């Protein structure tokens, strides 16, 4: 049930003090905007950011797996085709790059 005194005060405020009425309307609108942001926009944005991040990490994981497979093939071919110090240096460089890629793919 609506309080009749509240309606009366509202009407009197509107009639006798339109400037205060306008200030109250602006304050109410600001509070409604804040509540809308807190309850609707912010959670939606967080969810979208989570979806984007998850998609990024999934794609990164796929790239890392492909890179690991290529690394295994490349090191095997290097072992059979070249020997010696050069082979060791190339193997170390590839291992270092693979380690960097794995660290990047970790969450």
PDB file as gemmi writes it, atoms N, CA and C in Angstrom:
CRYST1    1.000    1.000    1.000  90.00  90.00  90.00 P 1                      
ATOM      1  N   UNK A   1       0.847  -1.183   0.000  1.00  0.00           N  
ATOM      2  CA  UNK A   1       0.000   0.000   0.000  1.00  0.00           C  
ATOM      3  C   UNK A   1       0.886   1.238   0.000  1.00  0.00           C  
ATOM      4  N   UNK A   2       0.535   2.184  -0.811  1.00  0.00           N  
ATOM      5  CA  UNK A   2       1.315   3.418  -0.929  1.00  0.00           C  
ATOM      6  C   UNK A   2       0.888   4.379   0.169  1.00  0.00           C  
ATOM      7  N   UNK A   3       1.856   4.971   0.792  1.00  0.00           N  
ATOM      8  CA  UNK A   3       1.617   5.925   1.857  1.00  0.00           C  
ATOM      9  C   UNK A   3       1.098   7.228   1.253  1.00  0.00           C  
ATOM     10  N   UNK A   4      -0.066   7.663   1.678  1.00  0.00           N  
ATOM     11  CA  UNK A   4      -0.668   8.896   1.128  1.00  0.00           C  
ATOM     12  C   UNK A   4       0.156  10.122   1.494  1.00  0.00           C  
ATOM     13  N   UNK A   5       0.770  10.109   2.652  1.00  0.00           N  
ATOM     14  CA  UNK A   5       1.609  11.243   3.056  1.00  0.00           C  
ATOM     15  C   UNK A   5       2.819  11.365   2.136  1.00  0.00           C  
ATOM     16  N   UNK A   6       3.378  10.244   1.730  1.00  0.00           N  
ATOM     17  CA  UNK A   6       4.516  10.249   0.830  1.00  0.00           C  
ATOM     18  C   UNK A   6       4.137  10.845  -0.519  1.00  0.00           C  
ATOM     19  N   UNK A   7       2.971  10.464  -1.008  1.00  0.00           N  
ATOM     20  CA  UNK A   7       2.494  11.031  -2.281  1.00  0.00           C  
ATOM     21  C   UNK A   7       2.259  12.525  -2.128  1.00  0.00           C  
ATOM     22  N   UNK A   8       1.661  12.913  -1.020  1.00  0.00           N  
ATOM     23  CA  UNK A   8       1.413  14.327  -0.765  1.00  0.00           C  
ATOM     24  C   UNK A   8       2.733  15.111  -0.713  1.00  0.00           C  
ATOM     25  N   UNK A   9       3.724  14.570  -0.005  1.00  0.00           N  
ATOM     26  CA  UNK A   9       5.034  15.244   0.072  1.00  0.00           C  
ATOM     27  C   UNK A   9       5.678  15.346  -1.305  1.00  0.00           C  
ATOM     28  N   UNK A  10       5.538  14.294  -2.080  1.00  0.00           N  
ATOM     29  CA  UNK A  10       6.108  14.293  -3.429  1.00  0.00           C  
ATOM     30  C   UNK A  10       5.462  15.389  -4.274  1.00  0.00           C  
ATOM     31  N   UNK A  11       4.142  15.464  -4.214  1.00  0.00           N  
ATOM     32  CA  UNK A  11       3.426  16.472  -4.996  1.00  0.00           C  
ATOM     33  C   UNK A  11       3.768  17.882  -4.513  1.00  0.00           C  
ATOM     34  N   UNK A  12       3.854  18.058  -3.227  1.00  0.00           N  
ATOM     35  CA  UNK A  12       4.181  19.379  -2.683  1.00  0.00           C  
ATOM     36  C   UNK A  12       5.607  19.772  -3.064  1.00  0.00           C  
ATOM     37  N   UNK A  13       6.515  18.800  -3.035  1.00  0.00           N  
ATOM     38  CA  UNK A  13       7.892  19.075  -3.419  1.00  0.00           C  
ATOM     39  C   UNK A  13       7.947  19.475  -4.886  1.00  0.00           C  
ATOM     40  N   UNK A  14       7.175  18.800  -5.693  1.00  0.00           N  
ATOM     41  CA  UNK A  14       7.139  19.094  -7.120  1.00  0.00           C  
ATOM     42  C   UNK A  14       6.555  20.483  -7.386  1.00  0.00           C  
ATOM     43  N   UNK A  15       5.556  20.826  -6.632  1.00  0.00           N  
ATOM     44  CA  UNK A  15       4.894  22.126  -6.837  1.00  0.00           C  
ATOM     45  C   UNK A  15       5.736  23.262  -6.275  1.00  0.00           C  
ATOM     46  N   UNK A  16       6.268  23.098  -5.067  1.00  0.00           N  
ATOM     47  CA  UNK A  16       6.923  24.211  -4.382  1.00  0.00           C  
ATOM     48  C   UNK A  16       8.427  24.279  -4.573  1.00  0.00           C  
ATOM     49  N   UNK A  17       9.045  23.184  -4.908  1.00  0.00           N  
ATOM     50  CA  UNK A  17      10.501  23.213  -5.062  1.00  0.00           C  
ATOM     51  C   UNK A  17      10.919  22.339  -6.248  1.00  0.00           C  
ATOM     52  N   UNK A  18      10.678  22.830  -7.458  1.00  0.00           N  
ATOM     53  CA  UNK A  18      11.015  22.024  -8.632  1.00  0.00           C  
ATOM     54  C   UNK A  18      12.517  21.760  -8.760  1.00  0.00           C  
ATOM     55  N   UNK A  19      13.334  22.674  -8.267  1.00  0.00           N  
ATOM     56  CA  UNK A  19      14.783  22.477  -8.344  1.00  0.00           C  
ATOM     57  C   UNK A  19      15.217  21.293  -7.474  1.00  0.00           C  
ATOM     58  N   UNK A  20      14.686  21.202  -6.269  1.00  0.00           N  
ATOM     59  CA  UNK A  20      14.998  20.075  -5.390  1.00  0.00           C  
ATOM     60  C   UNK A  20      14.450  18.774  -5.978  1.00  0.00           C  
ATOM     61  N   UNK A  21      13.283  18.862  -6.581  1.00  0.00           N  
ATOM     62  CA  UNK A  21      12.705  17.696  -7.241  1.00  0.00           C  
ATOM     63  C   UNK A  21      13.639  17.204  -8.336  1.00  0.00           C  
ATOM     64  N   UNK A  22      14.175  18.121  -9.119  1.00  0.00           N  
ATOM     65  CA  UNK A  22      15.098  17.762 -10.207  1.00  0.00           C  
ATOM     66  C   UNK A  22      16.369  17.122  -9.636  1.00  0.00           C  
ATOM     67  N   UNK A  23      16.892  17.681  -8.558  1.00  0.00           N  
ATOM     68  CA  UNK A  23      18.090  17.115  -7.926  1.00  0.00           C  
ATOM     69  C   UNK A  23      17.821  15.681  -7.451  1.00  0.00           C  
ATOM     70  N   UNK A  24      16.666  15.467  -6.863  1.00  0.00           N  
ATOM     71  CA  UNK A  24      16.333  14.129  -6.398  1.00  0.00           C  
ATOM     72  C   UNK A  24      16.188  13.159  -7.571  1.00  0.00           C  
ATOM     73  N   UNK A  25      15.610  13.628  -8.655  1.00  0.00           N  
ATOM     74  CA  UNK A  25      15.483  12.772  -9.833  1.00  0.00           C  
ATOM     75  C   UNK A  25      16.864  12.406 -10.383  1.00  0.00           C  
ATOM     76  N   UNK A  26      17.766  13.378 -10.442  1.00  0.00           N  
ATOM     77  CA  UNK A  26      19.125  13.115 -10.932  1.00  0.00           C  
ATOM     78  C   UNK A  26      19.863  12.144 -10.016  1.00  0.00           C  
ATOM     79  N   UNK A  27      19.716  12.340  -8.702  1.00  0.00           N  
ATOM     80  CA  UNK A  27      20.361  11.442  -7.744  1.00  0.00           C  
ATOM     81  C   UNK A  27      19.807  10.019  -7.893  1.00  0.00           C  
ATOM     82  N   UNK A  28      18.497   9.915  -8.071  1.00  0.00           N  
ATOM     83  CA  UNK A  28      17.881   8.607  -8.257  1.00  0.00           C  
ATOM     84  C   UNK A  28      18.378   7.968  -9.552  1.00  0.00           C  
ATOM     85  N   UNK A  29      18.454   8.751 -10.618  1.00  0.00           N  
ATOM     86  CA  UNK A  29      18.930   8.217 -11.896  1.00  0.00           C  
ATOM     87  C   UNK A  29      20.380   7.743 -11.791  1.00  0.00           C  
ATOM     88  N   UNK A  30      21.215   8.518 -11.098  1.00  0.00           N  
ATOM     89  CA  UNK A  30      22.608   8.109 -10.906  1.00  0.00           C  
ATOM     90  C   UNK A  30      22.696   6.796 -10.134  1.00  0.00           C  
ATOM     91  N   UNK A  31      21.889   6.669  -9.093  1.00  0.00           N  
ATOM     92  CA  UNK A  31      21.907   5.440  -8.308  1.00  0.00           C  
ATOM     93  C   UNK A  31      21.407   4.258  -9.130  1.00  0.00           C  
ATOM     94  N   UNK A  32      20.386   4.473  -9.931  1.00  0.00           N  
ATOM     95  CA  UNK A  32      19.900   3.400 -10.807  1.00  0.00           C  
ATOM     96  C   UNK A  32      20.974   3.001 -11.823  1.00  0.00           C  
ATOM     97  N   UNK A  33      21.667   3.982 -12.362  1.00  0.00           N  
ATOM     98  CA  UNK A  33      22.761   3.687 -13.298  1.00  0.00           C  
ATOM     99  C   UNK A  33      23.863   2.878 -12.623  1.00  0.00           C  
ATOM    100  N   UNK A  34      24.238   3.272 -11.409  1.00  0.00           N  
ATOM    101  CA  UNK A  34      25.266   2.538 -10.666  1.00  0.00           C  
ATOM    102  C   UNK A  34      24.836   1.094 -10.414  1.00  0.00           C  
ATOM    103  N   UNK A  35      23.598   0.930  -9.996  1.00  0.00           N  
ATOM    104  CA  UNK A  35      23.092  -0.417  -9.734  1.00  0.00           C  
ATOM    105  C   UNK A  35      23.056  -1.256 -11.010  1.00  0.00           C  
ATOM    106  N   UNK A  36      22.688  -0.653 -12.133  1.00  0.00           N  
ATOM    107  CA  UNK A  36      22.665  -1.354 -13.409  1.00  0.00           C  
ATOM    108  C   UNK A  36      24.062  -1.813 -13.795  1.00  0.00           C  
ATOM    109  N   UNK A  37      25.037  -0.936 -13.595  1.00  0.00           N  
ATOM    110  CA  UNK A  37      26.421  -1.290 -13.910  1.00  0.00           C  
ATOM    111  C   UNK A  37      26.888  -2.430 -13.019  1.00  0.00           C  
ATOM    112  N   UNK A  38      26.611  -2.337 -11.717  1.00  0.00           N  
ATOM    113  CA  UNK A  38      27.059  -3.369 -10.778  1.00  0.00           C  
ATOM    114  C   UNK A  38      26.391  -4.717 -11.006  1.00  0.00           C  
ATOM    115  N   UNK A  39      25.107  -4.690 -11.314  1.00  0.00           N  
ATOM    116  CA  UNK A  39      24.369  -5.949 -11.371  1.00  0.00           C  
ATOM    117  C   UNK A  39      24.270  -6.561 -12.767  1.00  0.00           C  
ATOM    118  N   UNK A  40      24.407  -5.738 -13.814  1.00  0.00           N  
ATOM    119  CA  UNK A  40      24.230  -6.264 -15.169  1.00  0.00           C  
ATOM    120  C   UNK A  40      25.511  -6.144 -15.993  1.00  0.00           C  
ATOM    121  N   UNK A  41      26.008  -4.941 -16.143  1.00  0.00           N  
ATOM    122  CA  UNK A  41      27.135  -4.725 -17.055  1.00  0.00           C  
ATOM    123  C   UNK A  41      28.440  -5.337 -16.563  1.00  0.00           C  
ATOM    124  N   UNK A  42      28.783  -5.129 -15.313  1.00  0.00           N  
ATOM    125  CA  UNK A  42      30.057  -5.642 -14.799  1.00  0.00           C  
ATOM    126  C   UNK A  42      30.114  -7.170 -14.848  1.00  0.00           C  
ATOM    127  N   UNK A  43      29.095  -7.883 -14.387  1.00  0.00           N  
ATOM    128  CA  UNK A  43      29.164  -9.351 -14.504  1.00  0.00           C  
ATOM    129  C   UNK A  43      29.228  -9.829 -15.955  1.00  0.00           C  
ATOM    130  N   UNK A  44      28.505  -9.153 -16.833  1.00  0.00           N  
ATOM    131  CA  UNK A  44      28.542  -9.538 -18.249  1.00  0.00           C  
ATOM    132  C   UNK A  44      29.938  -9.316 -18.825  1.00  0.00           C  
ATOM    133  N   UNK A  45      30.556  -8.216 -18.444  1.00  0.00           N  
ATOM    134  CA  UNK A  45      31.909  -7.935 -18.937  1.00  0.00           C  
ATOM    135  C   UNK A  45      32.899  -8.956 -18.390  1.00  0.00           C  
ATOM    136  N   UNK A  46      32.790  -9.292 -17.108  1.00  0.00           N  
ATOM    137  CA  UNK A  46      33.691 -10.292 -16.529  1.00  0.00           C  
ATOM    138  C   UNK A  46      33.528 -11.638 -17.230  1.00  0.00           C  
ATOM    139  N   UNK A  47      32.295 -12.015 -17.511  1.00  0.00           N  
ATOM    140  CA  UNK A  47      32.038 -13.288 -18.182  1.00  0.00           C  
ATOM    141  C   UNK A  47      32.628 -13.275 -19.586  1.00  0.00           C  
ATOM    142  N   UNK A  48      32.459 -12.188 -20.293  1.00  0.00           N  
ATOM    143  CA  UNK A  48      33.007 -12.077 -21.653  1.00  0.00           C  
ATOM    144  C   UNK A  48      34.531 -12.129 -21.620  1.00  0.00           C  
ATOM    145  N   UNK A  49      35.139 -11.454 -20.666  1.00  0.00           N  
ATOM    146  CA  UNK A  49      36.600 -11.477 -20.533  1.00  0.00           C  
ATOM    147  C   UNK A  49      37.076 -12.903 -20.240  1.00  0.00           C  
ATOM    148  N   UNK A  50      36.352 -13.621 -19.389  1.00  0.00           N  
ATOM    149  CA  UNK A  50      36.711 -15.002 -19.079  1.00  0.00           C  
ATOM    150  C   UNK A  50      36.608 -15.880 -20.327  1.00  0.00           C  
ATOM    151  N   UNK A  51      35.560 -15.675 -21.109  1.00  0.00           N  
ATOM    152  CA  UNK A  51      35.397 -16.449 -22.341  1.00  0.00           C  
ATOM    153  C   UNK A  51      36.539 -16.185 -23.319  1.00  0.00           C  
ATOM    154  N   UNK A  52      36.898 -14.913 -23.471  1.00  0.00           N  
ATOM    155  CA  UNK A  52      37.998 -14.549 -24.380  1.00  0.00           C  
ATOM    156  C   UNK A  52      39.306 -15.157 -23.894  1.00  0.00           C  
ATOM    157  N   UNK A  53      39.557 -15.058 -22.590  1.00  0.00           N  
ATOM    158  CA  UNK A  53      40.790 -15.605 -22.025  1.00  0.00           C  
ATOM    159  C   UNK A  53      40.854 -17.124 -22.201  1.00  0.00           C  
ATOM    160  N   UNK A  54      39.732 -17.785 -21.964  1.00  0.00           N  
ATOM    161  CA  UNK A  54      39.706 -19.232 -22.111  1.00  0.00           C  
ATOM    162  C   UNK A  54      39.933 -19.640 -23.572  1.00  0.00           C  
ATOM    163  N   UNK A  55      39.321 -18.920 -24.485  1.00  0.00           N  
ATOM    164  CA  UNK A  55      39.509 -19.202 -25.910  1.00  0.00           C  
ATOM    165  C   UNK A  55      40.976 -18.988 -26.305  1.00  0.00           C  
ATOM    166  N   UNK A  56      41.570 -17.918 -25.789  1.00  0.00           N  
ATOM    167  CA  UNK A  56      42.978 -17.626 -26.076  1.00  0.00           C  
ATOM    168  C   UNK A  56      43.870 -18.770 -25.583  1.00  0.00           C  
ATOM    169  N   UNK A  57      43.648 -19.216 -24.341  1.00  0.00           N  
ATOM    170  CA  UNK A  57      44.493 -20.271 -23.794  1.00  0.00           C  
ATOM    171  C   UNK A  57      44.272 -21.603 -24.497  1.00  0.00           C  
ATOM    172  N   UNK A  58      43.039 -21.859 -24.919  1.00  0.00           N  
ATOM    173  CA  UNK A  58      42.789 -23.082 -25.685  1.00  0.00           C  
ATOM    174  C   UNK A  58      43.547 -23.064 -27.006  1.00  0.00           C  
ATOM    175  N   UNK A  59      43.477 -21.932 -27.701  1.00  0.00           N  
ATOM    176  CA  UNK A  59      44.203 -21.813 -28.967  1.00  0.00           C  
ATOM    177  C   UNK A  59      45.706 -21.870 -28.746  1.00  0.00           C  
ATOM    178  N   UNK A  60      46.168 -21.247 -27.684  1.00  0.00           N  
ATOM    179  CA  UNK A  60      47.586 -21.276 -27.369  1.00  0.00           C  
ATOM    180  C   UNK A  60      48.038 -22.704 -27.059  1.00  0.00           C  
ATOM    181  N   UNK A  61      47.203 -23.445 -26.373  1.00  0.00           N  
ATOM    182  CA  UNK A  61      47.526 -24.842 -26.066  1.00  0.00           C  
ATOM    183  C   UNK A  61      47.625 -25.660 -27.349  1.00  0.00           C  
ATOM    184  N   UNK A  62      46.726 -25.424 -28.288  1.00  0.00           N  
ATOM    185  CA  UNK A  62      46.769 -26.137 -29.568  1.00  0.00           C  
ATOM    186  C   UNK A  62      48.055 -25.814 -30.323  1.00  0.00           C  
ATOM    187  N   UNK A  63      48.431 -24.543 -30.342  1.00  0.00           N  
ATOM    188  CA  UNK A  63      49.667 -24.134 -31.012  1.00  0.00           C  
ATOM    189  C   UNK A  63      50.870 -24.774 -30.330  1.00  0.00           C  
ATOM    190  N   UNK A  64      50.854 -24.814 -29.007  1.00  0.00           N  
ATOM    191  CA  UNK A  64      51.957 -25.411 -28.261  1.00  0.00           C  
ATOM    192  C   UNK A  64      52.081 -26.905 -28.581  1.00  0.00           C  
ATOM    193  N   UNK A  65      50.962 -27.589 -28.659  1.00  0.00           N  
ATOM    194  CA  UNK A  65      51.009 -29.013 -28.984  1.00  0.00           C  
ATOM    195  C   UNK A  65      51.572 -29.244 -30.389  1.00  0.00           C  
ATOM    196  N   UNK A  66      51.162 -28.420 -31.342  1.00  0.00           N  
ATOM    197  CA  UNK A  66      51.702 -28.538 -32.703  1.00  0.00           C  
ATOM    198  C   UNK A  66      53.202 -28.248 -32.705  1.00  0.00           C  
ATOM    199  N   UNK A  67      53.585 -27.215 -31.939  1.00  0.00           N  
ATOM    200  CA  UNK A  67      54.992 -26.839 -31.852  1.00  0.00           C  
ATOM    201  C   UNK A  67      55.811 -27.975 -31.236  1.00  0.00           C  
ATOM    202  N   UNK A  68      55.271 -28.622 -30.212  1.00  0.00           N  
ATOM    203  CA  UNK A  68      55.964 -29.743 -29.573  1.00  0.00           C  
ATOM    204  C   UNK A  68      56.149 -30.903 -30.552  1.00  0.00           C  
ATOM    205  N   UNK A  69      55.120 -31.175 -31.343  1.00  0.00           N  
ATOM    206  CA  UNK A  69      55.228 -32.255 -32.330  1.00  0.00           C  
ATOM    207  C   UNK A  69      56.284 -31.916 -33.381  1.00  0.00           C  
ATOM    208  N   UNK A  70      56.274 -30.667 -33.846  1.00  0.00           N  
ATOM    209  CA  UNK A  70      57.285 -30.248 -34.819  1.00  0.00           C  
ATOM    210  C   UNK A  70      58.689 -30.292 -34.211  1.00  0.00           C  
ATOM    211  N   UNK A  71      58.791 -29.909 -32.959  1.00  0.00           N  
ATOM    212  CA  UNK A  71      60.074 -29.936 -32.267  1.00  0.00           C  
ATOM    213  C   UNK A  71      60.619 -31.357 -32.195  1.00  0.00           C  
ATOM    214  N   UNK A  72      59.735 -32.306 -31.875  1.00  0.00           N  
ATOM    215  CA  UNK A  72      60.161 -33.711 -31.781  1.00  0.00           C  
ATOM    216  C   UNK A  72      60.649 -34.213 -33.140  1.00  0.00           C  
ATOM    217  N   UNK A  73      59.920 -33.891 -34.185  1.00  0.00           N  
ATOM    218  CA  UNK A  73      60.329 -34.308 -35.537  1.00  0.00           C  
ATOM    219  C   UNK A  73      61.642 -33.657 -35.921  1.00  0.00           C  
ATOM    220  N   UNK A  74      61.763 -32.366 -35.659  1.00  0.00           N  
ATOM    221  CA  UNK A  74      62.964 -31.627 -36.036  1.00  0.00           C  
ATOM    222  C   UNK A  74      64.198 -32.149 -35.294  1.00  0.00           C  
ATOM    223  N   UNK A  75      64.066 -32.380 -34.003  1.00  0.00           N  
ATOM    224  CA  UNK A  75      65.234 -32.868 -33.255  1.00  0.00           C  
ATOM    225  C   UNK A  75      65.624 -34.274 -33.705  1.00  0.00           C  
ATOM    226  N   UNK A  76      64.644 -35.091 -34.040  1.00  0.00           N  
ATOM    227  CA  UNK A  76      64.944 -36.437 -34.531  1.00  0.00           C  
ATOM    228  C   UNK A  76      65.693 -36.361 -35.863  1.00  0.00           C  
ATOM    229  N   UNK A  77      65.230 -35.490 -36.743  1.00  0.00           N  
ATOM    230  CA  UNK A  77      65.891 -35.350 -38.041  1.00  0.00           C  
ATOM    231  C   UNK A  77      67.290 -34.764 -37.884  1.00  0.00           C  
ATOM    232  N   UNK A  78      67.444 -33.829 -36.948  1.00  0.00           N  
ATOM    233  CA  UNK A  78      68.770 -33.245 -36.715  1.00  0.00           C  
ATOM    234  C   UNK A  78      69.739 -34.301 -36.184  1.00  0.00           C  
ATOM    235  N   UNK A  79      69.256 -35.141 -35.294  1.00  0.00           N  
ATOM    236  CA  UNK A  79      70.119 -36.182 -34.731  1.00  0.00           C  
ATOM    237  C   UNK A  79      70.636 -37.124 -35.808  1.00  0.00           C  
ATOM    238  N   UNK A  80      69.802 -37.422 -36.777  1.00  0.00           N  
ATOM    239  CA  UNK A  80      70.223 -38.363 -37.814  1.00  0.00           C  
ATOM    240  C   UNK A  80      71.036 -37.699 -38.912  1.00  0.00           C  
ATOM    241  N   UNK A  81      70.818 -36.410 -39.163  1.00  0.00           N  
ATOM    242  CA  UNK A  81      71.488 -35.772 -40.306  1.00  0.00           C  
ATOM    243  C   UNK A  81      72.800 -35.087 -39.933  1.00  0.00           C  
ATOM    244  N   UNK A  82      72.848 -34.464 -38.757  1.00  0.00           N  
ATOM    245  CA  UNK A  82      74.091 -33.770 -38.379  1.00  0.00           C  
ATOM    246  C   UNK A  82      74.545 -34.240 -37.007  1.00  0.00           C  
ATOM    247  N   UNK A  83      75.821 -34.231 -36.836  1.00  0.00           N  
ATOM    248  CA  UNK A  83      76.393 -34.662 -35.566  1.00  0.00           C  
ATOM    249  C   UNK A  83      77.333 -33.573 -35.068  1.00  0.00           C  
ATOM    250  N   UNK A  84      77.701 -33.675 -33.833  1.00  0.00           N  
ATOM    251  CA  UNK A  84      78.746 -32.817 -33.303  1.00  0.00           C  
ATOM    252  C   UNK A  84      78.230 -31.590 -32.577  1.00  0.00           C  
ATOM    253  N   UNK A  85      79.122 -30.604 -32.453  1.00  0.00           N  
ATOM    254  CA  UNK A  85      78.867 -29.390 -31.689  1.00  0.00           C  
ATOM    255  C   UNK A  85      77.694 -28.586 -32.247  1.00  0.00           C  
ATOM    256  N   UNK A  86      77.610 -28.459 -33.557  1.00  0.00           N  
ATOM    257  CA  UNK A  86      76.523 -27.694 -34.176  1.00  0.00           C  
ATOM    258  C   UNK A  86      75.167 -28.312 -33.827  1.00  0.00           C  
ATOM    259  N   UNK A  87      75.082 -29.607 -33.878  1.00  0.00           N  
ATOM    260  CA  UNK A  87      73.846 -30.309 -33.541  1.00  0.00           C  
ATOM    261  C   UNK A  87      73.452 -30.045 -32.087  1.00  0.00           C  
ATOM    262  N   UNK A  88      74.433 -30.059 -31.204  1.00  0.00           N  
ATOM    263  CA  UNK A  88      74.160 -29.797 -29.784  1.00  0.00           C  
ATOM    264  C   UNK A  88      73.639 -28.377 -29.577  1.00  0.00           C  
ATOM    265  N   UNK A  89      74.243 -27.398 -30.236  1.00  0.00           N  
ATOM    266  CA  UNK A  89      73.823 -26.004 -30.092  1.00  0.00           C  
ATOM    267  C   UNK A  89      72.403 -25.790 -30.637  1.00  0.00           C  
ATOM    268  N   UNK A  90      72.132 -26.378 -31.789  1.00  0.00           N  
ATOM    269  CA  UNK A  90      70.787 -26.264 -32.357  1.00  0.00           C  
ATOM    270  C   UNK A  90      69.776 -26.936 -31.434  1.00  0.00           C  
ATOM    271  N   UNK A  91      70.121 -28.095 -30.900  1.00  0.00           N  
ATOM    272  CA  UNK A  91      69.234 -28.801 -29.977  1.00  0.00           C  
ATOM    273  C   UNK A  91      68.954 -27.981 -28.727  1.00  0.00           C  
ATOM    274  N   UNK A  92      69.998 -27.335 -28.198  1.00  0.00           N  
ATOM    275  CA  UNK A  92      69.815 -26.489 -27.008  1.00  0.00           C  
ATOM    276  C   UNK A  92      68.926 -25.298 -27.318  1.00  0.00           C  
ATOM    277  N   UNK A  93      69.150 -24.678 -28.478  1.00  0.00           N  
ATOM    278  CA  UNK A  93      68.328 -23.527 -28.864  1.00  0.00           C  
ATOM    279  C   UNK A  93      66.861 -23.935 -29.027  1.00  0.00           C  
ATOM    280  N   UNK A  94      66.640 -25.063 -29.663  1.00  0.00           N  
ATOM    281  CA  UNK A  94      65.268 -25.545 -29.831  1.00  0.00           C  
ATOM    282  C   UNK A  94      64.635 -25.898 -28.490  1.00  0.00           C  
ATOM    283  N   UNK A  95      65.395 -26.507 -27.610  1.00  0.00           N  
ATOM    284  CA  UNK A  95      64.875 -26.855 -26.278  1.00  0.00           C  
ATOM    285  C   UNK A  95      64.511 -25.597 -25.499  1.00  0.00           C  
ATOM    286  N   UNK A  96      65.353 -24.569 -25.622  1.00  0.00           N  
ATOM    287  CA  UNK A  96      65.082 -23.297 -24.938  1.00  0.00           C  
ATOM    288  C   UNK A  96      63.794 -22.666 -25.472  1.00  0.00           C  
ATOM    289  N   UNK A  97      63.634 -22.673 -26.784  1.00  0.00           N  
ATOM    290  CA  UNK A  97      62.422 -22.102 -27.374  1.00  0.00           C  
ATOM    291  C   UNK A  97      61.182 -22.904 -26.957  1.00  0.00           C  
ATOM    292  N   UNK A  98      61.321 -24.201 -26.897  1.00  0.00           N  
ATOM    293  CA  UNK A  98      60.202 -25.048 -26.489  1.00  0.00           C  
ATOM    294  C   UNK A  98      59.815 -24.769 -25.045  1.00  0.00           C  
ATOM    295  N   UNK A  99      60.811 -24.582 -24.202  1.00  0.00           N  
ATOM    296  CA  UNK A  99      60.554 -24.266 -22.797  1.00  0.00           C  
ATOM    297  C   UNK A  99      59.814 -22.935 -22.668  1.00  0.00           C  
ATOM    298  N   UNK A 100      60.219 -21.947 -23.448  1.00  0.00           N  
ATOM    299  CA  UNK A 100      59.529 -20.651 -23.431  1.00  0.00           C  
ATOM    300  C   UNK A 100      58.082 -20.797 -23.879  1.00  0.00           C  
ATOM    301  N   UNK A 101      57.870 -21.605 -24.894  1.00  0.00           N  
ATOM    302  CA  UNK A 101      56.514 -21.817 -25.410  1.00  0.00           C  
ATOM    303  C   UNK A 101      55.644 -22.513 -24.362  1.00  0.00           C  
ATOM    304  N   UNK A 102      56.196 -23.500 -23.680  1.00  0.00           N  
ATOM    305  CA  UNK A 102      55.449 -24.215 -22.640  1.00  0.00           C  
ATOM    306  C   UNK A 102      55.098 -23.288 -21.491  1.00  0.00           C  
ATOM    307  N   UNK A 103      56.038 -22.425 -21.099  1.00  0.00           N  
ATOM    308  CA  UNK A 103      55.761 -21.468 -20.014  1.00  0.00           C  
ATOM    309  C   UNK A 103      54.677 -20.489 -20.413  1.00  0.00           C  
ATOM    310  N   UNK A 104      54.653 -20.102 -21.674  1.00  0.00           N  
ATOM    311  CA  UNK A 104      53.641 -19.173 -22.169  1.00  0.00           C  
ATOM    312  C   UNK A 104      52.261 -19.809 -22.135  1.00  0.00           C  
ATOM    313  N   UNK A 105      52.205 -21.097 -22.410  1.00  0.00           N  
ATOM    314  CA  UNK A 105      50.908 -21.799 -22.486  1.00  0.00           C  
ATOM    315  C   UNK A 105      50.349 -22.143 -21.116  1.00  0.00           C  
ATOM    316  N   UNK A 106      51.156 -22.078 -20.080  1.00  0.00           N  
ATOM    317  CA  UNK A 106      50.670 -22.383 -18.737  1.00  0.00           C  
ATOM    318  C   UNK A 106      49.789 -21.264 -18.247  1.00  0.00           C  
ATOM    319  N   UNK A 107      48.764 -21.624 -17.528  1.00  0.00           N  
ATOM    320  CA  UNK A 107      47.842 -20.616 -16.981  1.00  0.00           C  
ATOM    321  C   UNK A 107      48.296 -20.184 -15.630  1.00  0.00           C  
TER     322      UNK A 107                                                      
END                                                                             
